[in-house]
Amino acid sequence: IGQHLTSMLKAAFRCKNKPISTRRCIRKFSVDNSLDQQLHHLSRNNGEDLVSYKMRLLGFLYEASEPDLPFVQHLEQMLGSEDEPLQGDLQLKNAILNAYANSGSRENAERMFQWFNGPRVPLETPDHWQLIIKSDLKANDLRKAASRLDDMMRLGIRPDPYTWDAFVEYLLSNQFAPALPFFSMAMKKGFQPAPGNWFKLLFGLGRNSRSDEQMAVLDAMRSYGMELTTREWGMCLHDFGKVGRVDLMMKVYNDMRAAGIQPNHYTYGALIHATSKWGHSEATEHFINDALLLIKTNPELLNIVIQGYINIGKMSHAEELMKSMQNTDVAPDQYTWNSYLHGLIQCGELEQMKITFDLLLENGFVPNEAMWNTVIWGLSRPSWEKPLREVIAKAQSTSPSDSLYVTMITAFGKVKAPWEARAIFKSICRQGVPSEEIWIALMKTMYYNKKILKLRYYFQVPAVGFVQSS
């Protein structure tokens, strides 16, 4: 309904032949017109059927995230008049209650809520209960909002997932709010929040780095018999790894195995990355050994294990694993070789990195752009100008992209060889007009090597006016 309303309203209201949103319409009328004129605009047009009229009013109420309070009050009065054909319409009354809840007008929201609970309204859905609870929570009154749940139970009305979502959003936005105790109390009273509400709470606590509460919620979900997949377990592992809670990661991993759930490559990736990042080498090796048992059935684990060995500085283990896997069904791919070469650079084994890369090229391996960038950046350091020149010459024969050309030019600048950068630039000019990124890379290279006056020549190249002007 909301999408339909938006499309209708955007087609109905136009400014300078361009469609504008309803929210902008509301803001425009609030600024440019008096309240009476605004309400006159909302009145029913001649010939307009009742359904279109109602849809237009609903659109104004739902599109405004923070509606103007006097505007909503006058609209409520207008709908309450005797000659109004939509007098007492439940959908419009519900939209007005929603507007009051969003604007923080708790008194008006309470008055409208009491109208819904009157004898004239045979309403069995919990919509207006959800809105009044949202109004209570916006006023930071968790106690009152919780008491509404008891009233709903007494009347036989079951809260829907949207009602629980309002509580979840409040508990996540307030770090001092008791997230798990509140949900546990609700369960003991007989309420049944949907699994989606629990998952939203679980992931929200992880985003807010409330790790202990997240672990407690995970244990509670298991105790209530909720089925957890590798997605939920892996998300918790990822959240704990971000904040360095390796102890909680180990607990989650052991609980997974005890529950009979086999970790996948995402799970092992989170475990190995986090433990190596936070200096827990023994834990990293433990997870690597577990992953090696599954590597033949899950080839994606190879990249994760190689990266794990690199992170803890065990390049010899990574090399042995790479050799053992080359002639199997789980052969190293572009990403694996790129990680391995990057690891050699991290360990200062530039000679070994160059030899390995040359062997790959001799065996017909075709590097992707990421691997070319890794090797070129690895060799762009003093005393490695000759190997760098050889690698860049091979890269130029592969029809490189503009970003790879930028890497080449910048690399020659780092080894104090601006003439090599100029040679690459000249070859680009012979093929066509250099891009702006290439120009900027050349300027930086010449500037850092104190050859800025040499740039005067290159600005005489045709079709570079856009560079000269900037």
C-alpha positions in Angstrom: 0.0 0.0 0.0 2.8 2.4 0.9 4.5 1.9 -2.5 1.2 2.4 -4.3 0.5 5.6 -2.3 4.0 7.0 -3.1 3.6 6.3 -6.9 0.1 7.9 -6.9 1.2 11.0 -4.9 4.3 11.6 -6.9 2.2 11.6 -10.1 -0.4 13.8 -8.5 1.8 16.6 -7.2 4.1 18.3 -9.6 6.4 21.3 -9.4 7.9 22.8 -12.6 6.9 19.6 -14.5 9.0 17.5 -12.1 7.5 15.0 -9.6 8.2 15.7 -6.0 7.7 13.6 -2.9 4.8 14.0 -0.6 7.1 14.9 2.2 8.3 17.9 0.2 4.7 18.8 -0.5 3.9 18.8 3.2 7.0 20.9 3.9 6.1 23.3 1.1 2.5 23.8 2.3 3.6 24.2 5.9 5.9 27.0 4.9 4.1 28.8 2.1 0.4 28.5 3.2 -1.6 29.1 6.3 -3.1 26.1 8.2 -6.5 26.7 6.7 -5.1 26.7 3.2 -3.3 23.5 3.9 -6.5 21.9 5.1 -8.4 23.3 2.1 -5.8 21.6 -0.2 -6.5 18.3 1.7 -10.3 18.7 1.3 -12.1 16.6 -1.2 -11.9 17.8 -4.8 -14.9 18.0 -7.1 -15.4 14.7 -8.8 -12.9 12.9 -6.7 -14.1 9.5 -5.6 -14.0 8.6 -1.9 -11.2 5.9 -2.3 -8.8 8.3 -4.0 -9.6 11.0 -1.4 -8.9 8.5 1.4 -5.6 7.3 -0.2 -4.5 11.0 -0.6 -5.1 11.7 3.1 -3.3 8.4 4.2 -0.4 9.4 2.0 0.0 12.8 3.7 -0.1 11.1 7.1 2.2 8.2 6.5 4.8 10.0 4.3 5.7 12.5 6.9 8.3 11.0 9.3 7.9 13.9 11.7 4.5 15.5 10.9 3.6 19.0 11.9 1.5 18.6 15.2 -1.0 21.4 14.6 -1.5 20.1 11.0 -2.4 16.6 12.3 -4.7 18.0 15.1 -6.7 20.1 12.6 -6.9 17.1 10.2 -8.3 15.1 13.1 -10.9 17.8 13.8 -11.8 17.9 10.1 -12.3 14.2 10.0 -14.5 14.4 13.1 -17.1 16.8 11.6 -20.6 15.5 10.9 -20.5 16.3 7.2 -17.2 14.5 6.6 -17.8 11.3 4.6 -14.8 9.6 6.1 -15.8 10.3 9.7 -14.7 7.6 12.1 -12.7 5.7 9.4 -10.4 3.3 11.3 -7.5 3.4 8.8 -7.3 7.2 8.9 -7.7 7.2 12.7 -4.8 4.7 12.9 -2.7 6.9 10.6 -3.4 9.9 12.9 -2.3 7.8 15.9 0.8 6.8 14.0 1.5 10.5 13.2 1.1 11.5 16.9 3.5 8.6 17.9 6.1 9.7 15.4 5.9 13.4 16.5 6.4 12.5 20.2 3.0 13.9 21.2 2.2 11.4 23.9 -0.9 13.1 25.2 -2.6 13.2 21.8 -1.5 9.6 21.1 -3.0 8.5 24.4 -6.3 10.3 23.6 -6.5 8.7 20.2 -5.7 5.3 21.7 -8.6 5.6 24.2 -10.9 6.3 21.2 -9.8 3.0 19.7 -10.6 1.2 23.0 -14.1 2.7 23.1 -17.3 0.7 22.7 -17.9 2.0 19.2 -14.7 0.4 17.8 -14.9 -3.4 17.3 -11.1 -3.7 16.6 -9.3 -7.0 17.3 -6.0 -6.3 15.6 -3.0 -5.0 17.7 -2.2 -2.1 15.3 -3.2 0.7 17.7 -1.5 -1.1 20.6 1.8 -1.2 18.7 1.5 2.6 18.0 0.8 3.6 21.6 3.7 1.3 22.7 5.9 3.1 20.2 4.8 6.4 21.7 5.6 5.2 25.2 9.1 4.1 24.2 9.7 7.3 22.4 9.1 9.0 25.7 11.6 6.6 27.3 8.9 5.0 29.4 9.7 1.3 29.2 7.7 0.5 32.3 4.5 1.9 30.8 5.1 0.2 27.5 5.6 -3.2 29.2 2.4 -2.7 31.2 0.6 -2.4 27.8 1.6 -5.9 27.1 -0.1 -7.1 30.2 -3.2 -5.3 29.2 -3.1 -6.9 25.8 -2.8 -10.4 27.3 -5.7 -9.6 29.6 -7.9 -8.7 26.6 -6.7 -11.7 24.6 -4.8 -9.7 22.0 -1.5 -11.2 20.9 1.3 -8.7 20.1 2.5 -9.0 16.5 6.1 -9.0 15.4 6.0 -5.2 14.7 5.1 -4.6 18.4 8.1 -6.6 19.5 10.3 -4.8 16.9 9.4 -1.5 18.7 10.8 -3.0 21.9 13.9 -4.3 20.1 14.7 -0.9 18.6 14.4 0.7 22.0 16.5 -1.8 23.7 19.2 -1.5 21.1 19.2 2.3 21.2 19.5 2.4 25.0 22.7 0.7 26.1 21.5 0.7 29.7 18.2 -1.1 28.9 18.0 -4.7 30.1 17.6 -6.5 26.7 17.7 -10.1 27.7 15.9 -9.7 31.1 13.0 -8.0 29.4 12.6 -10.7 26.8 13.0 -13.5 29.4 10.3 -11.9 31.5 8.0 -11.7 28.5 8.6 -15.4 27.8 7.8 -16.4 31.4 4.5 -14.4 31.2 3.5 -16.5 28.2 4.3 -14.1 25.4 5.9 -15.5 22.3 8.1 -13.1 20.4 8.8 -14.3 16.9 12.2 -15.8 16.1 12.8 -12.8 13.7 12.5 -10.5 16.7 15.1 -12.6 18.6 17.4 -12.6 15.6 17.1 -8.8 15.2 18.0 -8.4 18.9 20.9 -10.8 18.5 22.4 -9.0 15.5 21.7 -5.6 16.9 23.6 -6.3 20.0 26.5 -7.4 17.9 26.5 -4.2 15.8 26.6 -2.3 19.1 29.5 -4.3 20.4 27.5 -5.6 23.4 29.2 -9.0 23.3 28.3 -10.3 26.7 24.6 -9.5 26.1 24.8 -11.0 22.7 26.2 -14.3 24.1 23.5 -14.4 26.7 20.8 -13.9 24.1 22.3 -16.7 22.0 22.2 -19.1 25.0 18.7 -18.0 25.8 17.5 -18.7 22.2 19.0 -22.2 22.4 17.4 -22.8 25.8 14.0 -21.8 24.3 14.4 -24.4 21.6 15.0 -22.0 18.6 16.8 -23.6 15.7 20.0 -21.8 14.9 21.7 -22.2 11.5 25.3 -21.5 10.5 24.2 -18.0 9.6 23.4 -17.1 13.2 26.4 -18.8 14.6 28.7 -17.3 12.0 27.3 -13.8 12.6 28.1 -14.1 16.3 31.6 -15.3 15.6 32.1 -12.4 13.2 30.8 -9.9 15.8 33.0 -11.3 18.6 36.0 -11.3 16.4 35.7 -7.6 15.6 36.1 -6.7 19.3 38.7 -9.3 20.1 36.5 -11.6 22.3 38.4 -14.8 21.4 37.0 -16.4 24.6 33.5 -16.1 23.4 34.5 -17.2 19.9 35.9 -20.4 21.4 32.7 -21.0 23.3 30.5 -20.5 20.3 32.7 -22.8 18.2 32.5 -25.6 20.8 28.7 -25.1 21.2 28.3 -25.4 17.5 30.2 -28.7 17.4 28.3 -30.0 20.4 25.0 -29.1 18.6 26.1 -31.2 15.6 26.5 -28.2 13.3 29.5 -28.3 10.9 31.2 -24.9 10.5 31.5 -23.8 6.9 34.2 -21.7 5.2 32.7 -18.4 6.4 32.8 -19.7 10.0 36.5 -20.8 9.7 37.3 -17.6 7.9 36.0 -15.5 10.9 37.8 -17.8 13.4 41.1 -17.8 11.7 41.1 -14.1 10.8 40.1 -13.0 14.3 42.5 -15.2 16.3 45.5 -14.3 14.1 44.6 -10.6 14.2 44.5 -10.5 18.0 47.7 -12.5 18.5 46.2 -15.9 19.4 48.5 -18.1 17.2 47.8 -21.3 19.1 44.0 -20.9 18.5 44.7 -20.0 14.9 46.6 -23.3 14.4 43.9 -25.2 16.1 41.3 -23.9 13.7 43.6 -24.4 10.7 44.1 -28.0 11.6 40.3 -28.5 11.8 39.8 -26.8 8.5 42.4 -29.0 6.8 40.3 -32.0 7.5 37.5 -30.6 5.4 39.6 -28.9 2.7 38.9 -31.6 0.0 35.2 -31.3 0.4 35.2 -27.5 0.7 37.8 -26.1 -1.7 37.2 -22.5 -0.5 38.9 -23.4 2.8 42.3 -23.5 1.0 42.4 -19.7 0.6 41.4 -19.3 4.3 44.1 -21.7 5.5 46.8 -20.1 3.4 45.9 -16.6 4.6 45.9 -18.0 8.2 49.4 -19.3 7.8 50.5 -16.0 6.4 49.0 -14.0 9.2 50.9 -16.0 11.9 54.1 -15.9 9.9 54.4 -19.6 8.9 55.2 -19.2 5.2 56.9 -22.6 5.1 53.6 -24.3 6.0 51.8 -22.2 3.4 54.3 -23.2 0.7 54.1 -26.9 1.5 50.3 -26.7 1.4 50.4 -24.9 -2.0 52.7 -27.5 -3.5 50.7 -30.4 -2.2 47.5 -29.0 -3.7 48.7 -28.0 -7.1 48.0 -31.3 -8.8 44.7 -32.0 -7.0 41.1 -31.0 -7.5 41.7 -28.2 -5.0 44.3 -26.3 -6.9 45.2 -22.8 -5.9 43.4 -20.0 -7.8 44.1 -16.4 -8.5 43.1 -15.3 -5.0 45.3 -18.0 -3.4 48.4 -17.1 -5.3 47.8 -13.4 -4.7 47.6 -14.0 -0.9 50.7 -16.2 -1.0 52.7 -13.6 -2.9 51.5 -10.9 -0.6 52.5 -13.0 2.4 56.1 -13.3 1.0 56.2 -9.5 0.6 55.1 -9.1 4.2 57.9 -11.4 5.4 60.5 -9.5 3.3 61.0 -12.5 1.0 61.1 -10.3 -2.2 63.5 -12.6 -4.0 61.3 -15.7 -3.4 58.3 -13.7 -4.4 59.8 -12.7 -7.7 61.0 -16.3 -8.4 57.5 -17.7 -7.7 55.8 -15.1 -9.9 58.2 -15.8 -12.8 57.5 -19.5 -12.5 53.8 -18.9 -12.6 54.2 -16.9 -15.8 56.4 -19.6 -17.4 53.8 -22.2 -16.6 51.1 -20.2 -18.5 49.4 -18.7 -15.5 47.5 -15.5 -16.4 47.6 -13.0 -13.4 44.7 -10.8 -12.8 45.0 -7.1 -12.2 45.1 -7.6 -8.4 48.1 -9.9 -8.7 49.9 -7.4 -11.0 49.3 -4.7 -8.4 50.6 -6.9 -5.6 53.8 -7.7 -7.4 54.5 -4.2 -8.6 53.8 -2.6 -5.2 56.0 -5.3 -3.6 59.0 -4.4 -5.8 58.5 -0.6 -5.7 61.3 -0.1 -3.1 64.9 1.1 -3.4 67.5 -1.2 -5.1 64.7 -3.2 -6.8 64.4 -0.9 -9.8 65.6 -3.6 -12.3 63.2 -6.4 -11.3 60.4 -3.7 -11.1 61.2 -2.7 -14.7 61.0 -6.3 -15.9 57.6 -6.9 -14.2 56.1 -3.7 -15.5 57.3 -4.5 -19.1 55.4 -7.8 -18.9 52.4 -6.1 -17.5 52.3 -3.6 -20.3 52.0 -6.4 -22.8 48.6 -7.4 -21.3 46.6 -4.3 -22.3 46.5 -2.9 -18.8 43.6 -0.8 -17.4 44.0 2.8 -16.4 44.2 1.8 -12.7 47.1 -0.5 -13.5 48.9 2.2 -15.4 48.5 4.4 -12.4 50.2 1.7 -10.3 53.1 1.5 -12.7 53.7 5.3 -12.8 53.4 5.6 -9.1 55.8 2.6 -8.5 58.5 4.2 -10.7 58.1 7.4 -8.7 58.7 5.5 -5.4 62.0 4.1 -6.7 63.1 7.6 -7.9 62.8 6.7 -11.6 60.6 9.5 -13.0 62.0 9.0 -16.5 60.5 5.5 -16.6 57.2 7.0 -15.5 57.5 9.5 -18.4 58.2 6.6 -20.8 55.0 4.9 -19.8 53.0 8.1 -20.1 54.4 8.6 -23.7 53.3 5.1 -24.6 49.8 5.9 -23.3 49.7 9.1 -25.3 50.5 7.2 -28.5 47.5 5.0 -27.9 45.0 7.8 -27.2 44.2 10.5 -24.6 45.3 9.7 -21.1 42.7 9.6 -18.4 42.5 12.1 -15.6 43.7 9.5 -13.1 46.9 8.9 -15.2 47.5 12.6 -15.4 47.3 13.0 -11.6 49.6 10.0 -11.1 52.2 11.6 -13.4 51.9 15.0 -11.7 52.4 13.5 -8.3 55.4 11.4 -9.5 57.1 14.4 -11.1 56.4 16.6 -8.1 57.8 14.2 -5.5 60.9 13.7 -7.6 61.4 17.5 -8.0 60.8 17.4 -11.8 57.8 19.6 -11.8 59.1 21.9 -14.6 59.2 18.9 -16.9 55.4 18.9 -16.9 55.3 21.9 -19.1 56.1 19.7 -22.1 53.2 17.3 -21.4 50.6 20.1 -21.3 51.3 20.7 -24.9 49.8 17.3 -25.8 46.5 17.9 -27.7 43.1 17.2 -26.2 44.1 17.7 -22.5 42.2 21.0 -22.0 40.1 19.4 -19.2 43.4 18.8 -17.2 44.8 22.2 -17.9 41.6 23.9 -16.6 41.6 21.9 -13.4 
